[in-house]
Amino acid sequence: MGQQTFEDNEEIIYSSYLVKKPTVSKSISSTKQLAKNWTNWSVKKTKYNHKYWCVLRKTQFSYYKDESERVAEKVIPIQDILGCRAYGDNKLDIFTKGMTLRFKSPDADVIRSWVQSINELLPHLNNYGSESDLEIAESDDEQIEGEQADEHGIQKTTQVVKENKDTNSTSDIKSINNGVVEEDKKFFEFYDALKPSHLIQSGVIHAKNKRSLTGRKWKSYKCELTNRSLKLYSIKTGDCRYSVPMENVVDCIEVDSKDPLFAVITFNQRLKLKANDEDELVDWIINTKSCVMVRNSLAAHTKRS
């Protein structure tokens, strides 16, 4: 079993041994690997094969080779953690702005304690609104999930990410990670809603329509996430059917289900959507969370200035 305590910033909130999978990295916070990994980050099917002593404090998450905690294998400031999820056979994903850390434990109680402890350190955003399906005017151009797309359709895409072409732009943004500007500059500029609109992720996604005449079945849409909005388009006509400004989004979470469901949380509702698989689910969640985190971080920096 793990250990749990709440005292000062350096005291351990929770700790335990966890078996770790090799890190899946977006490398957004690493300038050396940014270019080569910008468009091909995905969840690789690798084995969990390293056991580490993992420690959560109020200011950071870190893991070590053993309980002596002599040298940390990795230290992540708590501000860089976007969220976490428990799933499958006692597995735990910790989403950070630069990578997804994947662990598992033989003890289900340990995983539950990790989720509880991490969530208590993060902003309480899960109380906004109630879960709902989309409300879109009924149209015969909508496509039921599973139907084959016509010539206007799109291929299933895990992630289509394009780097901001505004290479001449400069930034005086201070990183939330102790003022280190260069390492985080591209991350902030990429997800910043104040920058020119650019694509972060696109692909087929599924939603239920409150106003549907077909029994509220899952229907397929082309979804585009930019730094400014999340939009659903008709696969057949390309018309925009639903739009959510990113300034209204406060979080993105996984929905407890056997299907790869997630909810985009706004100030007054939770929009329930379905990804094609687990890999895409993680992509949609972490990219949307990154947009929210950057907006909140920049707002906090502005207030301090």
C-alpha positions as YAML, in Angstrom:
chain: A
units: angstrom
residues:
- id: 1
  name: MET
  ca: [0.00, 0.00, 0.00]
- id: 2
  name: GLY
  ca: [1.06, 3.59, -0.49]
- id: 3
  name: GLN
  ca: [1.57, 6.36, 2.02]
- id: 4
  name: GLN
  ca: [-0.62, 9.45, 2.30]
- id: 5
  name: THR
  ca: [-0.28, 12.70, 4.24]
- id: 6
  name: PHE
  ca: [-1.17, 16.40, 3.86]
- id: 7
  name: GLU
  ca: [1.21, 18.86, 5.54]
- id: 8
  name: ASP
  ca: [3.66, 21.41, 4.11]
- id: 9
  name: ASN
  ca: [4.70, 21.72, 0.47]
- id: 10
  name: GLU
  ca: [7.61, 19.29, 0.76]
- id: 11
  name: GLU
  ca: [5.73, 16.61, 2.65]
- id: 12
  name: ILE
  ca: [4.59, 13.56, 0.72]
- id: 13
  name: ILE
  ca: [0.91, 13.56, -0.20]
- id: 14
  name: TYR
  ca: [1.01, 10.06, -1.62]
- id: 15
  name: SER
  ca: [3.70, 7.58, -2.59]
- id: 16
  name: SER
  ca: [3.96, 3.99, -3.70]
- id: 17
  name: TYR
  ca: [5.77, 1.68, -6.06]
- id: 18
  name: LEU
  ca: [4.34, 1.69, -9.59]
- id: 19
  name: VAL
  ca: [5.36, -0.23, -12.68]
- id: 20
  name: LYS
  ca: [6.06, 2.22, -15.49]
- id: 21
  name: LYS
  ca: [5.67, 1.96, -19.23]
- id: 22
  name: PRO
  ca: [8.31, 3.70, -21.41]
- id: 23
  name: THR
  ca: [7.28, 7.35, -21.66]
- id: 24
  name: VAL
  ca: [5.07, 8.46, -24.52]
- id: 25
  name: SER
  ca: [6.28, 11.99, -25.23]
- id: 26
  name: LYS
  ca: [4.85, 14.80, -27.29]
- id: 27
  name: SER
  ca: [8.18, 16.53, -26.73]
- id: 28
  name: ILE
  ca: [6.42, 19.90, -26.80]
- id: 29
  name: SER
  ca: [8.52, 21.07, -23.86]
- id: 30
  name: SER
  ca: [11.75, 19.78, -25.42]
- id: 31
  name: THR
  ca: [13.12, 22.10, -28.10]
- id: 32
  name: LYS
  ca: [15.60, 19.45, -29.24]
- id: 33
  name: GLN
  ca: [12.89, 16.91, -30.14]
- id: 34
  name: LEU
  ca: [10.04, 19.28, -30.97]
- id: 35
  name: ALA
  ca: [10.38, 19.29, -34.74]
- id: 36
  name: LYS
  ca: [10.73, 15.56, -35.31]
- id: 37
  name: ASN
  ca: [7.95, 14.57, -32.92]
- id: 38
  name: TRP
  ca: [5.45, 17.38, -33.52]
- id: 39
  name: THR
  ca: [3.20, 15.43, -35.87]
- id: 40
  name: ASN
  ca: [3.68, 11.79, -34.88]
- id: 41
  name: TRP
  ca: [3.04, 11.54, -31.15]
- id: 42
  name: SER
  ca: [0.98, 8.45, -30.38]
- id: 43
  name: VAL
  ca: [0.49, 5.78, -27.74]
- id: 44
  name: LYS
  ca: [2.83, 2.92, -28.46]
- id: 45
  name: LYS
  ca: [2.00, -0.66, -27.54]
- id: 46
  name: THR
  ca: [4.97, -1.28, -25.28]
- id: 47
  name: LYS
  ca: [5.26, -3.30, -22.10]
- id: 48
  name: TYR
  ca: [5.29, -2.07, -18.53]
- id: 49
  name: ASN
  ca: [8.75, -3.13, -17.42]
- id: 50
  name: HIS
  ca: [10.27, -0.73, -14.85]
- id: 51
  name: LYS
  ca: [9.28, -0.47, -11.22]
- id: 52
  name: TYR
  ca: [9.74, 2.95, -9.61]
- id: 53
  name: TRP
  ca: [9.10, 4.60, -6.27]
- id: 54
  name: CYS
  ca: [6.64, 7.37, -7.18]
- id: 55
  name: VAL
  ca: [6.08, 10.40, -4.97]
- id: 56
  name: LEU
  ca: [3.47, 13.14, -5.11]
- id: 57
  name: ARG
  ca: [4.09, 16.40, -3.25]
- id: 58
  name: LYS
  ca: [2.12, 19.65, -3.32]
- id: 59
  name: THR
  ca: [4.69, 21.16, -5.65]
- id: 60
  name: GLN
  ca: [5.74, 18.22, -7.83]
- id: 61
  name: PHE
  ca: [5.41, 14.61, -8.95]
- id: 62
  name: SER
  ca: [8.61, 12.58, -9.13]
- id: 63
  name: TYR
  ca: [9.76, 8.99, -9.36]
- id: 64
  name: TYR
  ca: [12.91, 7.22, -8.20]
- id: 65
  name: LYS
  ca: [14.63, 3.87, -8.51]
- id: 66
  name: ASP
  ca: [13.86, 3.09, -4.87]
- id: 67
  name: GLU
  ca: [12.55, 4.54, -1.60]
- id: 68
  name: SER
  ca: [15.88, 6.13, -0.73]
- id: 69
  name: GLU
  ca: [14.94, 8.95, -3.17]
- id: 70
  name: ARG
  ca: [18.63, 9.70, -3.77]
- id: 71
  name: VAL
  ca: [18.32, 10.81, -7.38]
- id: 72
  name: ALA
  ca: [15.02, 11.44, -9.14]
- id: 73
  name: GLU
  ca: [14.55, 9.81, -12.51]
- id: 74
  name: LYS
  ca: [12.04, 12.54, -13.38]
- id: 75
  name: VAL
  ca: [10.55, 15.56, -11.64]
- id: 76
  name: ILE
  ca: [7.42, 17.27, -12.95]
- id: 77
  name: PRO
  ca: [6.12, 20.50, -11.38]
- id: 78
  name: ILE
  ca: [2.51, 20.17, -10.29]
- id: 79
  name: GLN
  ca: [1.61, 23.09, -12.58]
- id: 80
  name: ASP
  ca: [2.59, 20.98, -15.59]
- id: 81
  name: ILE
  ca: [0.17, 18.15, -14.73]
- id: 82
  name: LEU
  ca: [-3.01, 18.33, -16.81]
- id: 83
  name: GLY
  ca: [-4.90, 15.46, -15.19]
- id: 84
  name: CYS
  ca: [-5.00, 11.71, -14.76]
- id: 85
  name: ARG
  ca: [-7.18, 8.69, -15.35]
- id: 86
  name: ALA
  ca: [-7.49, 5.15, -14.04]
- id: 87
  name: TYR
  ca: [-8.57, 2.45, -16.47]
- id: 88
  name: GLY
  ca: [-8.25, -1.18, -17.47]
- id: 89
  name: ASP
  ca: [-6.35, -3.59, -15.25]
- id: 90
  name: ASN
  ca: [-5.22, -1.17, -12.50]
- id: 91
  name: LYS
  ca: [-3.58, 1.21, -14.98]
- id: 92
  name: LEU
  ca: [-2.92, 4.91, -14.42]
- id: 93
  name: ASP
  ca: [-2.20, 7.63, -16.97]
- id: 94
  name: ILE
  ca: [-0.83, 10.97, -15.76]
- id: 95
  name: PHE
  ca: [-1.22, 13.64, -18.44]
- id: 96
  name: THR
  ca: [1.42, 16.37, -18.43]
- id: 97
  name: LYS
  ca: [2.03, 19.17, -20.89]
- id: 98
  name: GLY
  ca: [4.95, 17.35, -22.48]
- id: 99
  name: MET
  ca: [4.16, 13.65, -22.16]
- id: 100
  name: THR
  ca: [1.80, 10.97, -20.90]
- id: 101
  name: LEU
  ca: [3.19, 8.91, -18.02]
- id: 102
  name: ARG
  ca: [1.71, 5.41, -17.89]
- id: 103
  name: PHE
  ca: [1.82, 3.22, -14.80]
- id: 104
  name: LYS
  ca: [0.11, 0.21, -13.32]
- id: 105
  name: SER
  ca: [-0.08, -1.55, -9.98]
- id: 106
  name: PRO
  ca: [-1.19, -4.98, -8.76]
- id: 107
  name: ASP
  ca: [-3.30, -3.16, -6.15]
- id: 108
  name: ALA
  ca: [-6.47, -1.41, -7.29]
- id: 109
  name: ASP
  ca: [-6.61, 0.61, -4.05]
- id: 110
  name: VAL
  ca: [-3.21, 2.14, -4.82]
- id: 111
  name: ILE
  ca: [-4.42, 3.35, -8.23]
- id: 112
  name: ARG
  ca: [-7.59, 4.79, -6.70]
- id: 113
  name: SER
  ca: [-5.52, 6.63, -4.10]
- id: 114
  name: TRP
  ca: [-3.27, 8.10, -6.78]
- id: 115
  name: VAL
  ca: [-6.25, 9.43, -8.73]
- id: 116
  name: GLN
  ca: [-7.81, 10.89, -5.60]
- id: 117
  name: SER
  ca: [-4.57, 12.54, -4.49]
- id: 118
  name: ILE
  ca: [-3.76, 14.06, -7.89]
- id: 119
  name: ASN
  ca: [-7.29, 15.38, -8.37]
- id: 120
  name: GLU
  ca: [-7.19, 17.07, -4.97]
- id: 121
  name: LEU
  ca: [-4.16, 19.06, -6.12]
- id: 122
  name: LEU
  ca: [-5.67, 20.20, -9.40]
- id: 123
  name: PRO
  ca: [-8.31, 22.89, -9.93]
- id: 124
  name: HIS
  ca: [-11.79, 21.57, -9.23]
- id: 125
  name: LEU
  ca: [-13.21, 21.93, -12.71]
- id: 126
  name: ASN
  ca: [-15.42, 18.85, -12.74]
- id: 127
  name: ASN
  ca: [-18.42, 20.56, -11.18]
- id: 128
  name: TYR
  ca: [-19.26, 22.72, -14.18]
- id: 129
  name: GLY
  ca: [-22.63, 22.03, -15.78]
- id: 130
  name: SER
  ca: [-24.34, 18.75, -16.43]
- id: 131
  name: GLU
  ca: [-23.46, 16.12, -19.01]
- id: 132
  name: SER
  ca: [-25.36, 16.56, -22.24]
- id: 133
  name: ASP
  ca: [-25.50, 15.57, -25.87]
- id: 134
  name: LEU
  ca: [-25.13, 18.20, -28.57]
- id: 135
  name: GLU
  ca: [-28.07, 20.24, -29.78]
- id: 136
  name: ILE
  ca: [-27.85, 20.45, -33.56]
- id: 137
  name: ALA
  ca: [-30.66, 21.14, -36.00]
- id: 138
  name: GLU
  ca: [-31.66, 17.84, -37.62]
- id: 139
  name: SER
  ca: [-30.31, 17.43, -41.14]
- id: 140
  name: ASP
  ca: [-30.18, 14.64, -43.66]
- id: 141
  name: ASP
  ca: [-26.49, 15.31, -44.22]
- id: 142
  name: GLU
  ca: [-25.59, 13.73, -40.88]
- id: 143
  name: GLN
  ca: [-23.94, 10.35, -40.96]
- id: 144
  name: ILE
  ca: [-24.70, 7.50, -38.56]
- id: 145
  name: GLU
  ca: [-21.60, 6.06, -36.92]
- id: 146
  name: GLY
  ca: [-20.27, 3.13, -38.93]
- id: 147
  name: GLU
  ca: [-21.59, 4.34, -42.30]
- id: 148
  name: GLN
  ca: [-18.93, 4.72, -44.96]
- id: 149
  name: ALA
  ca: [-17.99, 8.30, -45.78]
- id: 150
  name: ASP
  ca: [-18.57, 9.49, -49.36]
- id: 151
  name: GLU
  ca: [-16.12, 11.41, -51.51]
- id: 152
  name: HIS
  ca: [-16.40, 14.35, -49.11]
- id: 153
  name: GLY
  ca: [-15.44, 12.16, -46.19]
- id: 154
  name: ILE
  ca: [-12.11, 12.07, -44.42]
- id: 155
  name: GLN
  ca: [-9.73, 9.39, -43.32]
- id: 156
  name: LYS
  ca: [-9.59, 8.47, -39.67]
- id: 157
  name: THR
  ca: [-6.72, 10.48, -38.25]
- id: 158
  name: THR
  ca: [-5.25, 10.19, -34.78]
- id: 159
  name: GLN
  ca: [-3.64, 13.60, -34.88]
- id: 160
  name: VAL
  ca: [-3.00, 16.26, -37.49]
- id: 161
  name: VAL
  ca: [-0.81, 18.90, -35.92]
- id: 162
  name: LYS
  ca: [0.76, 21.82, -37.76]
- id: 163
  name: GLU
  ca: [3.35, 24.13, -36.29]
- id: 164
  name: ASN
  ca: [2.43, 27.79, -36.10]
- id: 165
  name: LYS
  ca: [3.78, 29.40, -39.26]
- id: 166
  name: ASP
  ca: [4.23, 32.76, -37.59]
- id: 167
  name: THR
  ca: [7.96, 32.27, -37.14]
- id: 168
  name: ASN
  ca: [8.62, 35.96, -36.76]
- id: 169
  name: SER
  ca: [6.45, 36.31, -33.67]
- id: 170
  name: THR
  ca: [8.13, 36.98, -30.37]
- id: 171
  name: SER
  ca: [6.93, 36.26, -26.88]
- id: 172
  name: ASP
  ca: [7.57, 37.68, -23.46]
- id: 173
  name: ILE
  ca: [5.58, 34.90, -21.84]
- id: 174
  name: LYS
  ca: [7.11, 33.60, -18.66]
- id: 175
  name: SER
  ca: [6.96, 29.85, -18.25]
- id: 176
  name: ILE
  ca: [4.99, 28.49, -15.34]
- id: 177
  name: ASN
  ca: [8.05, 26.33, -14.73]
- id: 178
  name: ASN
  ca: [10.23, 28.75, -12.72]
- id: 179
  name: GLY
  ca: [10.46, 31.37, -15.46]
- id: 180
  name: VAL
  ca: [12.32, 29.20, -17.97]
- id: 181
  name: VAL
  ca: [11.20, 30.85, -21.21]
- id: 182
  name: GLU
  ca: [12.90, 29.09, -24.14]
- id: 183
  name: GLU
  ca: [11.97, 25.53, -23.25]
- id: 184
  name: ASP
  ca: [8.25, 26.30, -22.96]
- id: 185
  name: LYS
  ca: [7.90, 29.09, -25.51]
- id: 186
  name: LYS
  ca: [6.73, 26.91, -28.39]
- id: 187
  name: PHE
  ca: [4.32, 25.01, -26.18]
- id: 188
  name: PHE
  ca: [2.64, 28.24, -25.07]
- id: 189
  name: GLU
  ca: [2.59, 29.78, -28.53]
- id: 190
  name: PHE
  ca: [1.12, 26.62, -30.07]
- id: 191
  name: TYR
  ca: [-1.85, 26.44, -27.68]
- id: 192
  name: ASP
  ca: [-2.31, 30.18, -27.09]
- id: 193
  name: ALA
  ca: [-5.81, 31.30, -28.18]
- id: 194
  name: LEU
  ca: [-4.50, 34.82, -28.81]
- id: 195
  name: LYS
  ca: [-2.22, 33.61, -31.58]
- id: 196
  name: PRO
  ca: [-3.47, 33.29, -35.20]
- id: 197
  name: SER
  ca: [-5.82, 30.33, -35.55]
- id: 198
  name: HIS
  ca: [-4.09, 27.09, -36.52]
- id: 199
  name: LEU
  ca: [-4.95, 23.40, -36.47]
- id: 200
  name: ILE
  ca: [-3.98, 21.31, -33.47]
- id: 201
  name: GLN
  ca: [-5.85, 18.07, -34.14]
- id: 202
  name: SER
  ca: [-8.47, 16.76, -36.56]
- id: 203
  name: GLY
  ca: [-10.26, 13.51, -37.24]
- id: 204
  name: VAL
  ca: [-13.61, 11.73, -37.20]
- id: 205
  name: ILE
  ca: [-15.48, 11.94, -33.93]
- id: 206
  name: HIS
  ca: [-18.95, 10.81, -32.84]
- id: 207
  name: ALA
  ca: [-21.68, 12.69, -31.02]
- id: 208
  name: LYS
  ca: [-25.34, 12.21, -30.08]
- id: 209
  name: ASN
  ca: [-27.81, 14.86, -31.11]
- id: 210
  name: LYS
  ca: [-30.59, 15.89, -28.73]
- id: 211
  name: ARG
  ca: [-32.78, 16.93, -31.66]
- id: 212
  name: SER
  ca: [-32.14, 13.84, -33.78]
- id: 213
  name: LEU
  ca: [-35.11, 11.97, -35.23]
- id: 214
  name: THR
  ca: [-33.15, 8.72, -35.41]
- id: 215
  name: GLY
  ca: [-33.23, 7.71, -31.76]
- id: 216
  name: ARG
  ca: [-30.21, 9.78, -30.69]
- id: 217
  name: LYS
  ca: [-27.74, 7.36, -32.22]
- id: 218
  name: TRP
  ca: [-24.06, 8.21, -32.37]
- id: 219
  name: LYS
  ca: [-23.40, 10.24, -35.49]
- id: 220
  name: SER
  ca: [-20.06, 10.85, -37.13]
- id: 221
  name: TYR
  ca: [-18.58, 14.29, -37.74]
- id: 222
  name: LYS
  ca: [-15.29, 15.70, -38.84]
- id: 223
  name: CYS
  ca: [-13.85, 17.42, -35.77]
- id: 224
  name: GLU
  ca: [-11.22, 20.14, -35.83]
- id: 225
  name: LEU
  ca: [-9.51, 21.42, -32.71]
- id: 226
  name: THR
  ca: [-7.66, 24.70, -33.15]
- id: 227
  name: ASN
  ca: [-6.12, 26.99, -30.59]
- id: 228
  name: ARG
  ca: [-9.34, 29.03, -30.77]
- id: 229
  name: SER
  ca: [-12.21, 26.56, -31.10]
- id: 230
  name: LEU
  ca: [-13.53, 23.01, -31.29]
- id: 231
  name: LYS
  ca: [-15.76, 22.56, -34.35]
- id: 232
  name: LEU
  ca: [-17.81, 19.68, -35.74]
- id: 233
  name: TYR
  ca: [-18.43, 19.53, -39.49]
- id: 234
  name: SER
  ca: [-20.76, 17.41, -41.59]
- id: 235
  name: ILE
  ca: [-18.73, 14.70, -43.27]
- id: 236
  name: LYS
  ca: [-20.96, 14.85, -46.34]
- id: 237
  name: THR
  ca: [-21.21, 18.60, -46.96]
- id: 238
  name: GLY
  ca: [-18.39, 20.10, -44.89]
- id: 239
  name: ASP
  ca: [-20.82, 22.51, -43.21]
- id: 240
  name: CYS
  ca: [-20.01, 23.48, -39.63]
- id: 241
  name: ARG
  ca: [-22.66, 21.87, -37.41]
- id: 242
  name: TYR
  ca: [-21.40, 22.85, -33.94]
- id: 243
  name: SER
  ca: [-18.75, 25.18, -32.54]
- id: 244
  name: VAL
  ca: [-17.32, 25.71, -29.07]
- id: 245
  name: PRO
  ca: [-14.95, 28.69, -28.52]
- id: 246
  name: MET
  ca: [-11.90, 27.56, -26.55]
- id: 247
  name: GLU
  ca: [-12.36, 30.54, -24.22]
- id: 248
  name: ASN
  ca: [-15.51, 28.80, -22.93]
- id: 249
  name: VAL
  ca: [-13.80, 25.45, -22.26]
- id: 250
  name: VAL
  ca: [-12.67, 24.82, -18.69]
- id: 251
  name: ASP
  ca: [-11.59, 21.17, -18.88]
- id: 252
  name: CYS
  ca: [-11.71, 17.94, -20.86]
- id: 253
  name: ILE
  ca: [-12.14, 14.63, -19.04]
- id: 254
  name: GLU
  ca: [-12.63, 10.96, -19.76]
- id: 255
  name: VAL
  ca: [-16.14, 9.62, -19.22]
- id: 256
  name: ASP
  ca: [-16.38, 6.38, -17.29]
- id: 257
  name: SER
  ca: [-17.48, 3.95, -19.98]
- id: 258
  name: LYS
  ca: [-16.37, 0.85, -21.86]
- id: 259
  name: ASP
  ca: [-16.33, 3.09, -24.95]
- id: 260
  name: PRO
  ca: [-13.66, 5.78, -25.53]
- id: 261
  name: LEU
  ca: [-15.89, 8.64, -24.36]
- id: 262
  name: PHE
  ca: [-14.80, 12.06, -23.17]
- id: 263
  name: ALA
  ca: [-16.50, 15.27, -22.16]
- id: 264
  name: VAL
  ca: [-15.57, 18.80, -23.15]
- id: 265
  name: ILE
  ca: [-16.56, 20.87, -20.14]
- id: 266
  name: THR
  ca: [-17.74, 24.44, -20.61]
- id: 267
  name: PHE
  ca: [-19.07, 26.88, -18.02]
- id: 268
  name: ASN
  ca: [-22.58, 25.48, -18.25]
- id: 269
  name: GLN
  ca: [-22.44, 21.99, -19.73]
- id: 270
  name: ARG
  ca: [-20.43, 18.87, -20.46]
- id: 271
  name: LEU
  ca: [-20.46, 17.92, -24.14]
- id: 272
  name: LYS
  ca: [-20.14, 14.16, -24.43]
- id: 273
  name: LEU
  ca: [-18.17, 12.89, -27.43]
- id: 274
  name: LYS
  ca: [-16.77, 9.54, -28.56]
- id: 275
  name: ALA
  ca: [-13.33, 8.96, -30.05]
- id: 276
  name: ASN
  ca: [-12.51, 6.09, -32.39]
- id: 277
  name: ASP
  ca: [-10.14, 4.35, -29.98]
- id: 278
  name: GLU
  ca: [-8.07, 4.76, -26.82]
- id: 279
  name: ASP
  ca: [-5.15, 6.37, -28.63]
- id: 280
  name: GLU
  ca: [-7.30, 9.11, -30.11]
- id: 281
  name: LEU
  ca: [-9.10, 9.55, -26.80]
- id: 282
  name: VAL
  ca: [-5.82, 10.46, -25.12]
- id: 283
  name: ASP
  ca: [-4.93, 12.85, -27.96]
- id: 284
  name: TRP
  ca: [-8.23, 14.75, -27.76]
- id: 285
  name: ILE
  ca: [-8.04, 15.03, -23.99]
- id: 286
  name: ILE
  ca: [-4.43, 16.14, -23.68]
- id: 287
  name: ASN
  ca: [-4.64, 18.67, -26.54]
- id: 288
  name: THR
  ca: [-7.83, 20.24, -25.18]
- id: 289
  name: LYS
  ca: [-6.41, 20.31, -21.65]
- id: 290
  name: SER
  ca: [-3.25, 21.97, -22.97]
- id: 291
  name: CYS
  ca: [-5.31, 24.80, -24.48]
- id: 292
  name: VAL
  ca: [-7.04, 25.36, -21.15]
- id: 293
  name: MET
  ca: [-3.80, 25.18, -19.18]
- id: 294
  name: VAL
  ca: [-2.05, 27.74, -21.39]
- id: 295
  name: ARG
  ca: [-4.98, 30.14, -21.19]
- id: 296
  name: ASN
  ca: [-5.14, 29.87, -17.40]
- id: 297
  name: SER
  ca: [-1.36, 30.21, -17.03]
- id: 298
  name: LEU
  ca: [-1.20, 33.31, -19.21]
- id: 299
  name: ALA
  ca: [-4.12, 34.87, -17.36]
- id: 300
  name: ALA
  ca: [-2.41, 34.24, -14.03]
- id: 301
  name: HIS
  ca: [0.84, 35.73, -15.36]
- id: 302
  name: THR
  ca: [-0.99, 38.85, -16.56]
- id: 303
  name: LYS
  ca: [-2.52, 39.38, -13.13]
- id: 304
  name: ARG
  ca: [0.92, 39.16, -11.50]
- id: 305
  name: SER
  ca: [2.46, 41.64, -13.96]
...
